[in-house]
Structures are given as C-alpha cells and as structure tokens.
Amino acid sequence: MAGVLVVGAVAFVVLRPDRPAAVAGARPVPPTAEVVRTDLVQSTRAEGRLGFDGSVPVPAAPGSGIATWLPAPGAVVRLGERVYAVDNRPVPLLHGDTPLWRELAEGVDDGPDVRLLRANLRALGVARNLNADSDHFSAAVGDAVALWQERLGLAETRKIRPGEVVVAPSDLRVVEVRATLGGALPAVVATASSTARVVTVDLAVAQQGLAVVGAAVRVLLPTGETTPGKVASIGTVATSAPREPAAGDGAVAATLPVRITLDRPEAAGTLDGAPVSVEFTSDTHRDVLAVPLVALLAMPSGDYAVDVVETRPDGAWDSRRVVVRLGFFATGQVEVEAPGLSAGTRVQVPAR
C-alpha cells in the first residue's frame, strides 16, 4: 500500500508580539529573507521501490542437453555474449521482439525474422555492408553467419536454428538462475530483466490524478540524494492490499502500479529493490510573489503581516509592518499580495 504524505500543504505560522515600527539606530540589522517572484510547487510524496525494468524468461533450446556454463545472478549479458552454454556450445544474445521459430538459411522464405538476424549481424560487426531493412537471406547473410559462428568457436553451418540464440528486446540482467551446472536444462534456464533502472510506486487509486505519463517527478534515494525522473506508464488494473483500519473496519486499499524512469540512471548506482520516495507535483502557482512561512506575523485582527526591513546607507535600519493577503502554500513558502511589496524586498525572519 502506498504511503502518501502531502508536502508543504500546512502552514506553521510564527507568532510574534505586535509592536511599533523600529526607530532608526545603531542596532544590528535583524535577520531577513528576500521576497521572491517564483513558481510555487506543491508535491505529494509516495513510497516506491527501485529496481530494474521488466521480467524476461530465458527459455532452453528445444531438445537441450547438459548445462556447461551458467551466468551468475546480477550479471549483465550484452548483445552477442553468451547467455548460457549447453553441451559446451554457447547460446548468445540477439536483440529483437520475436524469438526465432524456424531455421534460417539460404533459400528460406523472406520474413521479419531474417530482418532481425540481418540487423543483429550488422550490430555485431560481422556484416557492416548488409542492408538491415531487407527480409531476404542472401549468400552474404550466410557468409556473415559463418564468420560469427567462427568467432564463437562453433561449426560454420551458415544457418541459425531455433534455440541456438536467445532473443530479447535489450541487454539482460540476470535475476535468477534456475538451471544447475552439469544438469539437464529445465524449460526456463533463468529469469532476467532489462538493464534499465525504474521505480515502481503502488499509488492509491484516490491519488491516481497525481500521475500523468511524461510528467516530471523527484526521486529521493536511500543515500539521501534526489534525482529527477518521469512517469513512464500507469497501470489500469487496480489491486487491493490490507490497510491499517481506521476504526476496526478491516478495509482494503486499492492501488495502481506507476512506473517511473530515471533521467540519470547512474545516480541509483547498483541498488536493487531499495525503498525510495517519489514526489509528484499536485499543484503549481506560477510567477507569484512569495515569502518564507516564518516571516508571517499573526495580527490581533486575524490578518497576517510581514515586517519589511529597509537599510539606510549609514547602516541604520527601519522597519514597517505590511498586511498581506495569503495565497498558495508550498515547500516552506507562501504566496503573498500587498501594495508596495515587490521582488527583492527584505522581510524580517526569526533568528536561527
């Protein structure tokens, strides 16, 4: 269940006794803060998990034999590298969306699987002159396959059969190895993910309006650092999980999965499954005058005011009290309006 906290939505007002404006003198200038013109952004925080994107089963080749090499969990397998080995024959990785389902060799009918093979042979550097947009298995494709097989230490058959390669959309990160070295390969040799870093948030259905595909978010990492990200997708099927009953009602909370990509994946390092917090923008007021919340004074009339501090060239200072109309609250600041108040004006704040 997502834990949600509204950030900056409540104003804590500093109460200071009403007093007349200060008279110029040699006293030290009190602590001040600048009135700024800015965008105030209110955010809502939800808890999530940092991990790697997707789940990819790695199937064994049809009629497989004995596992003679297996990757370690956490290992990254890149294009052309072996995913596993069976009977001392490496099974390398190719990039694509559809597994090979037929033998590919000269004379085979044109098809998208041939196009996939041609594109991978170009990417592997064994056939740089091949047209990757063609669906035809030409003699040049056979030559490239033979060269690739030679580099892998395999028999140069000039053909590729189903199960001799693993096809996945991208490089793989091994999550779990199900096969046993020296044993017969099971139907699924391993499970893997992509190498892309993602954050998953189970956002309460009542909060789903916070998540908009493409919207920017801030991710607070376990290291205490923050890094920017974007909402990549929002699930459409809600799931239920028990929540703390408010009055012994035993109710459940419905949530939707929200997937977030990181603008700087390297900021997450090697963390996997780590808890993170995500700040979604819930409201924004643009180009407003704002002061720190602690600059506000509660007046006996029920109004609020700020003390404007003006320093003279001789170092002395004066202050005047200005009643303000409050607007939007966010991130420790509050929108204010008052005649004569402008960006750059200094207002008094409590000493730290």
C-alpha positions as a printed Julia matrix, in Angstrom:
352×3 Matrix{Float64}:
   0.0     0.0     0.0
   1.36    3.37   -0.92
   2.19    5.68    1.95
   1.27    9.21    0.94
   2.3    12.49    2.55
   1.35   15.95    1.34
   4.44   18.13    1.41
   4.14   21.81    2.24
   0.36   21.9     2.39
   0.1    23.1     6.01
   1.33   26.5     7.18
   3.05   26.8    10.54
   2.81   30.47   11.5
   5.38   32.16   13.68
   3.65   34.27   16.32
   5.49   37.44   17.34
   4.05   40.16   19.59
   2.7    43.21   17.85
   4.99   46.17   18.27
   5.5    49.58   16.69
   7.92   50.07   13.84
  11.54   50.23   14.91
  13.26   53.58   15.08
  16.48   54.03   13.17
  19.53   53.38   15.28
  22.83   51.65   15.51
  21.38   48.29   16.37
  22.42   45.27   14.25
  20.18   44.64   11.27
  17.81   41.75   12.13
  17.85   38.55   10.08
  15.9    38.93    6.85
  14.81   36.98    3.8
  14.12   38.25    0.32
  10.68   38.46   -1.24
  10.99   36.43   -4.45
   8.98   36.02   -7.62
   8.88   32.32   -8.3
   6.83   29.24   -9.13
   5.41   27.53   -6.05
   5.06   23.79   -6.45
   3.12   21.64   -4.02
   4.04   17.96   -4.08
   2.67   14.71   -2.75
   5.08   12.01   -1.65
   4.54    8.29   -2.21
   6.75    5.34   -1.34
   8.17    3.13   -4.09
  10.81    0.53   -4.94
  13.93    0.95   -7.04
  14.75   -1.89   -9.4
  15.34   -2.96  -12.98
  12.69   -2.88  -15.68
  10.75   -5.89  -16.95
  10.88   -9.63  -16.44
  12.2   -11.88  -19.2
  12.22  -15.69  -19.02
  15.22  -17.29  -20.73
  13.96  -20.49  -22.39
  16.12  -23.54  -23.02
  16.79  -24.67  -26.56
  14.48  -27.45  -27.83
  15.97  -30.84  -27.02
  18.62  -29.26  -24.81
  21.4   -31.24  -23.22
  23.63  -30.55  -20.23
  24.28  -27.09  -18.81
  28.02  -26.49  -19.16
  28.11  -22.76  -18.32
  25.64  -20.55  -16.47
  25.68  -16.83  -15.62
  25.72  -15.53  -12.06
  22.72  -13.63  -10.65
  23.26   -9.91  -11.23
  25.44  -10.47  -14.31
  24.73   -8.32  -17.37
  24.65  -10.08  -20.74
  25.13   -7.82  -23.75
  24.5    -8.28  -27.46
  26.42  -11.26  -28.84
  27.57  -12.53  -25.43
  26.6   -15.98  -24.21
  23.53  -16.22  -22.03
  24.31  -19.83  -21.12
  26.06  -22.85  -22.68
  24.63  -26.29  -23.42
  26.86  -29.25  -24.25
  29.76  -26.8   -24.35
  28.02  -24.71  -27.05
  27.45  -21.03  -26.2
  23.93  -19.66  -26.72
  24.41  -15.93  -27.47
  22.04  -12.99  -27.11
  20.42  -11.2   -30.04
  18.21   -8.12  -29.8
  14.63   -8.29  -31.04
  11.0    -8.64  -30.1
  10.19  -12.09  -31.51
  12.02  -15.4   -30.84
  13.27  -17.3   -33.87
  10.75  -20.01  -34.75
  12.29  -21.6   -37.86
  15.67  -22.48  -39.29
  17.22  -19.56  -41.12
  19.47  -20.44  -44.06
  19.85  -19.66  -47.75
  16.61  -20.49  -49.6
  14.3   -19.73  -46.67
  11.29  -17.52  -47.43
  11.72  -13.82  -46.73
  10.41  -12.72  -43.36
  10.78  -10.41  -40.35
  12.96  -12.99  -38.57
  15.51  -12.67  -41.39
  15.38   -8.89  -40.98
  16.05   -9.33  -37.23
  19.07  -11.54  -37.97
  20.49   -9.11  -40.56
  20.17   -6.17  -38.14
  21.98   -8.11  -35.4
  24.77   -9.26  -37.72
  25.38   -5.61  -38.65
  25.39   -4.59  -34.97
  27.86   -7.39  -34.18
  30.25   -6.06  -36.82
  30.36   -9.21  -38.96
  28.34   -7.75  -41.85
  28.62   -3.98  -41.92
  27.52   -3.74  -45.56
  24.3    -5.71  -45.12
  21.05   -3.84  -45.69
  19.31   -4.15  -42.33
  15.92   -3.33  -43.9
  15.88   -6.42  -46.11
  13.9    -9.59  -45.28
  15.97  -11.8   -47.6
  18.53  -14.43  -46.52
  21.18  -13.93  -49.18
  24.57  -15.57  -49.65
  26.1   -12.52  -47.95
  23.96  -13.23  -44.89
  25.2   -16.83  -44.91
  28.79  -15.57  -45.07
  28.16  -13.27  -42.09
  26.59  -16.12  -40.09
  29.6   -18.34  -40.81
  32.01  -15.59  -39.71
  30.04  -15.09  -36.48
  29.99  -18.84  -35.8
  33.76  -18.96  -36.32
  34.24  -16.21  -33.74
  32.05  -18.12  -31.28
  34.04  -21.31  -31.81
  31.08  -23.09  -33.42
  30.77  -25.17  -36.56
  30.34  -22.87  -39.57
  26.95  -24.16  -40.73
  25.86  -20.81  -42.28
  22.46  -21.33  -40.68
  20.71  -20.47  -37.4
  18.22  -22.86  -35.79
  15.62  -22.06  -33.12
  17.17  -22.32  -29.67
  20.69  -21.57  -30.84
  20.27  -17.94  -29.77
  18.27  -16.08  -27.12
  16.25  -13.13  -28.46
  15.38  -10.29  -26.05
  14.45   -6.63  -26.57
  17.67   -5.37  -24.96
  20.68   -6.41  -22.91
  19.76   -8.64  -19.99
  20.47   -8.52  -16.29
  20.25  -11.99  -14.74
  17.85  -12.1   -11.79
  17.62  -15.82  -11.01
  19.31  -18.94  -12.44
  17.06  -22.0   -12.43
  19.37  -24.46  -14.15
  22.08  -26.45  -12.39
  25.58  -26.66  -13.81
  26.13  -30.2   -15.08
  22.41  -31.0   -15.02
  19.82  -31.19  -17.77
  18.45  -27.78  -18.71
  14.93  -27.02  -17.42
  12.38  -25.36  -19.7
  13.35  -21.95  -18.28
  17.09  -21.6   -17.72
  16.92  -18.25  -15.93
  14.82  -15.17  -15.4
  16.2   -11.77  -16.3
  15.3    -8.11  -16.51
  16.47   -5.3   -18.73
  19.33   -3.1   -17.55
  17.07    0.0   -17.4
  16.56    1.45  -13.91
  12.95    2.06  -12.87
  10.96    2.96   -9.77
   7.61    1.31   -9.15
   5.03    3.04   -6.96
   1.78    1.44   -5.87
  -0.26    4.63   -5.89
  -3.61    4.72   -4.14
  -6.46    4.89   -6.65
  -7.71    8.01   -4.9
  -4.36    9.64   -5.77
  -4.14    8.49   -9.39
  -4.67   12.03  -10.67
  -1.18   12.86   -9.42
   0.46   10.61  -12.0
   0.48   11.8   -15.62
   2.51    9.97  -18.26
   5.52   12.11  -19.17
   5.24   14.29  -16.06
   8.4    15.09  -14.12
   8.88   13.74  -10.59
  11.63   13.81   -7.97
  13.0    10.56   -6.56
  14.57   10.53   -3.09
  17.18    7.77   -2.98
  18.25    5.82    0.14
  21.54    7.76    0.03
  19.6    10.97    0.77
  20.2    12.34   -2.71
  17.4    13.32   -5.08
  17.33   12.65   -8.81
  14.79   13.63  -11.48
  12.57   11.14  -13.24
   9.47   10.86  -15.42
   6.24    8.91  -15.22
   6.59    6.23  -17.93
   3.36    4.28  -17.51
   0.33    3.91  -15.28
  -1.35    0.56  -14.73
  -5.03    0.17  -15.5
  -5.78   -2.77  -13.2
  -6.12   -1.93   -9.52
  -5.01   -4.36   -6.84
  -6.09   -4.44   -3.24
  -3.98   -4.77   -0.13
  -4.93   -4.69    3.57
  -4.5    -1.32    5.22
  -4.48   -0.15    8.79
  -8.15    0.03    9.8
  -9.24    3.48   10.89
 -11.94    2.16   13.19
 -11.57   -1.59   13.15
 -13.24   -1.81    9.75
 -10.58   -4.12    8.23
 -10.87   -2.23    4.92
  -8.54   -2.68    1.97
  -6.84   -0.03   -0.14
  -6.87   -0.21   -3.94
  -3.67    0.81   -5.73
  -2.42    1.22   -9.29
   1.18    0.49  -10.33
   3.03    3.57  -11.6
   6.33    3.03  -13.44
   8.93    5.8   -13.31
  12.16    6.06  -15.29
  15.19    7.99  -14.05
  16.66   10.85  -16.07
  20.09    9.93  -14.66
  20.07    6.16  -14.05
  23.67    6.23  -12.88
  22.53    8.13   -9.77
  20.93    4.92   -8.47
  24.23    3.01   -8.58
  23.77   -0.73   -8.11
  20.83   -0.52   -5.7
  18.12   -3.07   -6.38
  14.84   -3.45   -4.53
  15.68   -0.46   -2.35
  12.89    1.7    -0.91
  12.64    5.21   -2.35
  10.25    8.14   -2.08
   8.72    9.83   -5.12
   7.39   13.37   -5.12
   4.55   14.0    -7.57
   3.55   17.57   -8.39
   0.0    18.08   -7.11
  -0.44   21.81   -7.79
   1.57   24.73   -9.15
   1.17   28.51   -8.96
   3.47   30.25  -11.4
   5.15   33.65  -11.25
   3.92   34.67   -7.8
   5.44   36.75   -5.01
   6.46   34.53   -2.08
   7.99   34.84    1.37
   9.14   32.18    3.85
   6.37   30.95    6.13
   8.41   32.02    9.15
   8.2    35.66    8.03
   4.45   35.77    8.72
   3.1    37.62   11.75
  -0.33   36.84   13.23
  -2.19   40.09   13.89
  -4.85   40.57   16.63
  -7.34   41.37   13.87
  -6.88   37.91   12.39
  -4.89   39.26    9.45
  -1.28   38.38    8.65
   1.59   40.74    8.05
   5.33   40.9     7.39
   7.89   43.35    8.71
   9.68   44.99    5.79
  13.26   45.92    6.73
  14.94   48.81    4.92
  18.63   49.55    5.47
  19.94   53.08    5.02
  23.35   53.97    3.55
  24.71   54.72    7.03
  23.96   51.13    8.13
  20.97   52.01   10.28
  17.64   50.4     9.51
  13.91   50.98    9.7
  11.01   48.55    9.54
   7.41   48.9     8.59
   4.6    46.46    9.02
   2.73   45.45    5.88
  -0.51   43.5     5.99
  -0.53   40.79    3.31
  -3.14   38.63    1.67
  -2.1    34.97    1.68
  -2.37   32.65   -1.28
  -0.78   29.31   -2.1
   1.4    27.42    0.42
   4.23   25.13   -0.74
   7.71   23.97    0.31
   8.06   26.35    3.22
   6.91   29.4     1.28
   3.62   31.25    0.91
   2.22   33.39   -1.88
   1.56   36.96   -0.73
  -0.03   40.09   -2.14
   0.28   43.6    -0.74
   0.56   47.14   -2.15
   4.2    48.17   -2.44
   5.57   44.66   -1.88
   7.86   43.52   -4.69
  10.61   41.06   -5.52
  13.85   41.94   -3.76
  12.17   43.49   -0.7
  13.69   42.21    2.57
  11.37   40.91    5.3
  12.3    40.02    8.85
  12.55   36.38    9.88
  13.32   34.81   13.27
  16.96   34.39   14.23
  18.18   30.81   13.95
